[in-house]
Amino acid sequence: MTFNQVEGPRSSYDETSGPLGGGRMSVLVHLCRSCGHQQTWHSGGNGGYTSCRCCRADECDPAPEPGLLQTLSFPGWQLEPLLAPGTVRNSGSMHATECCVCAACVVAYERLVKTAQSA
């Protein structure tokens, strides 16, 4: 299985560094095949943060395979460890979202954990 790198200012990922406790990525996301934004940008109040017509219309066409997205903690701006499928990101905030639990994300997560443990 090959992972797609999510493009953007925080998208660098080095699979050899390992995803746990300081790896260079922290969450698996599905990108919309129409506009390229994250699937979560198309739902709830998230569409209000972008001028993208696709996101604002909640018309996501998600890619079946997840991509890797690096996120940073606050305070401290430290790279976050990989979050397991089903984990709530930004808990307690208006931006709380649950990590995808589809079969592709579970398989990708298990592969990354196994890679990190064998490194």
N, C-alpha and C positions, 0 to 999 in steps of 0.2 A: 504494500500500500504506500503510495506517495502522498505526502501532505502538501497542500498549497500554502504558500506564505501570503498572509493578508498584507496588502500594500498599504502604506501610510507612514506617518512620521514615527510610529512606535512599532514597526513591523519586523525588525531584525530578529532572526531566529537561527540558532545554531544547534541542530539536533544532537550534536556530540556533547554539548554542555549539560544535557540532562534536564528534564522538566521539573524535578522536585527540589524544593528548598534552594532556589537560586538559579534555576534554569533560565533560559532567555525567552520564555513565553509563559503564558499563564492561563489561557482559556481557548477552547475550541469554539469556533463560530461558523455558521453557514452564511455564505454571501448570496445576495440576490443575483441571479443570472441576467436580469434586465438592467439594473443600475450599478451593481457592484458593492452596494452598501450591506451592512450586517442585517440579517433577518430581523433582529430585535428592533432595528430602527423603523420598521414598518408597522409596529403595533403600539397600542396605547397612546400615551402622550408624546412618544419619541419623535413622531413625524413633525412636530412643531419646531424641532431644533434644526431642521434642514429645509432647503428650498427644493429638494428633489421631489418631483411630481410623483414618482413611483412610491417613495416612502410615505409621502403625505396621503396618498390614496389607499394605503394598506394593501398594495398589490404585489406582494413579494413572490418571486419565483425562485425558491431557495435551491442552491446547488446541493446535490445529494451527499457529497463528501465535505467534511468540515475543513476549515482553514485554521491556522494558528495565529493567535493575536497576543502580543505582549502587553501586559498592563503593569502599572506602577502603584505601589501602596502610598497612602497618605496618612500621617505625615512621614517624611523620610524619603519618599520617592525611590523606594527599593523595588527591584524587580520581584514580582510575586510568583510563588510556586504555582504549578499546574493545579487548577481546580477540577475536582471530580464532576462527572455528569450529575446533574440534580442539585449541585451546590448553589446557594443563593449568593450572587455577587452584590456588593453594595447594600448589604442587609441593613434595614432600619432607615434607609434614605428613600427619597422619591424616585431614585434611579435603580432600585432593586430589581434584578432580573435573575431568573433561574437558568443555570447552564443546561444546555440541551441534553436530553436523555435518549436520543434516538440510537438505534443500533450502530450506526456509523461512528457516532461520537464515543460510544462505549468501547468499541473496538480500537479506535484511535487512542483513547485514553489508556487502555490496557497495554497497548504496544509501547507507548511513550514511557509508562511506568516501568515496564519490563526492561526497556532500553536503559533507563536511568539506573535501575538496580544492578544491571550487569556491567555498568561502566566503572 
